[in-house]
Amino acid sequence: MPLLQELPENNIFQAYGILLLKNNHRFVRKLKKYYTPSIHGHKTWNSSFLLMDYFLHNETLGHRKTIMELGCGWGPASIFCAQHADAKVTGVDRDDEVFPYLEVQAALNEVEIKTKQASFEKITKKQFSEFDILIGADICFWDKLTKIHYNLINRAFKAGVKEIIIADPGREPFYELAEKCLDKYKDCDLLDWYATEPEHFEGEILVIRNPDY
Ligand SMILES: C[S@@+](CC[C@H](N)C(=O)[O-])C[C@H]1O[C@@H](n2cnc3c(N)ncnc32)[C@H](O)[C@@H]1O
């Protein structure tokens, strides 16, 4: 049975074909009584819409790919991939308090997303080896994360991940990561991008393709 009996309903919005909850939606207000995300995973961030727009304009997602979302938070990009490309998606986050929000939003869109609590620095090559694609939205927000993400990308490619796509509003640690990746990987693009839903939003997309594939 659908999670909501009828739409429209207050404090829900639609972007790129999926339904998402605003912070003052009645389900979110209930969840907040029990779960308190503490590393910025307290809402849907706009960089997720950059990823959705990028995927609509590219072949990346294909059909039924296995995708890991790094720092998934409430999982908007994961939900989009599951819904639009029938992808098998696992959302990874260090903060397991984000998962109840992701699960409610996934149910709202009638998709299933696996979740896994793990830190960027602790995800192993064996864990990466099960995935075709890694995605991340607004996950480069502290200086110390640049090195952590760079090592993660190298580890993931050694494990056989084919492509990594990271969206960002344009924070300094993201540009530092992009510079390091552009130096090391031939097949790497830093793209200015904008999303048009739920409203105009500009940012950046970093696409890095595994040189061994
Ligand atoms: C700015 S939020 C973005 C959430 C989501 N991607 C979005 O676009 O709405 C950053 C997310 O990264 C997670 N995070 C922060 N540090 C992390 C780490 N070291 N390992 C894994 N996840 C982390 C946070 O818990 C949070 O959910």
The ligand as a MOL file (V3000), in Angstrom:
LIG
                    3D

  0  0  0     0  0            999 V3000
M  V30 BEGIN CTAB
M  V30 COUNTS 27 29 0 0 0
M  V30 BEGIN ATOM
M  V30 1 C 26.0010 17.4550 3.2930 0
M  V30 2 S 25.3160 15.8780 3.6510 0 CHG=1
M  V30 3 C 24.7760 15.3200 2.0270 0
M  V30 4 C 23.7280 14.2590 2.1190 0
M  V30 5 C 23.1560 13.7660 0.7690 0
M  V30 6 N 24.2060 13.2900 -0.0920 0
M  V30 7 C 22.3580 14.8480 0.0680 0
M  V30 8 O 22.8010 15.3200 -0.9980 0
M  V30 9 O 21.2790 15.2210 0.5400 0 CHG=-1
M  V30 10 C 26.8050 14.8920 3.9190 0
M  V30 11 C 26.5410 13.4360 4.3220 0
M  V30 12 O 27.8110 12.7600 4.4490 0
M  V30 13 C 27.7970 11.9670 5.6340 0
M  V30 14 N 29.1930 11.8390 6.0980 0
M  V30 15 C 29.9600 12.7990 6.6630 0
M  V30 16 N 31.1900 12.3300 6.9250 0
M  V30 17 C 31.1970 11.0310 6.5190 0
M  V30 18 C 32.1990 9.9910 6.5290 0
M  V30 19 N 33.4260 10.2060 7.0130 0
M  V30 20 N 31.8750 8.7800 6.0260 0
M  V30 21 C 30.6100 8.5460 5.5170 0
M  V30 22 N 29.6260 9.4840 5.4910 0
M  V30 23 C 29.9190 10.7150 5.9940 0
M  V30 24 C 26.9210 12.7520 6.5960 0
M  V30 25 O 26.4260 11.9530 7.6530 0
M  V30 26 C 25.8380 13.3030 5.6760 0
M  V30 27 O 24.7540 12.4180 5.5700 0
M  V30 END ATOM
M  V30 BEGIN BOND
M  V30 1 1 1 2
M  V30 2 1 2 3
M  V30 3 1 2 10
M  V30 4 1 3 4
M  V30 5 1 4 5
M  V30 6 1 5 6
M  V30 7 1 5 7
M  V30 8 2 7 8
M  V30 9 1 7 9
M  V30 10 1 10 11
M  V30 11 1 11 12
M  V30 12 1 11 26
M  V30 13 1 12 13
M  V30 14 1 13 14
M  V30 15 1 13 24
M  V30 16 1 14 15
M  V30 17 1 14 23
M  V30 18 2 15 16
M  V30 19 1 16 17
M  V30 20 1 17 18
M  V30 21 2 17 23
M  V30 22 1 18 19
M  V30 23 2 18 20
M  V30 24 1 20 21
M  V30 25 2 21 22
M  V30 26 1 22 23
M  V30 27 1 24 25
M  V30 28 1 24 26
M  V30 29 1 26 27
M  V30 END BOND
M  V30 END CTAB
M  END
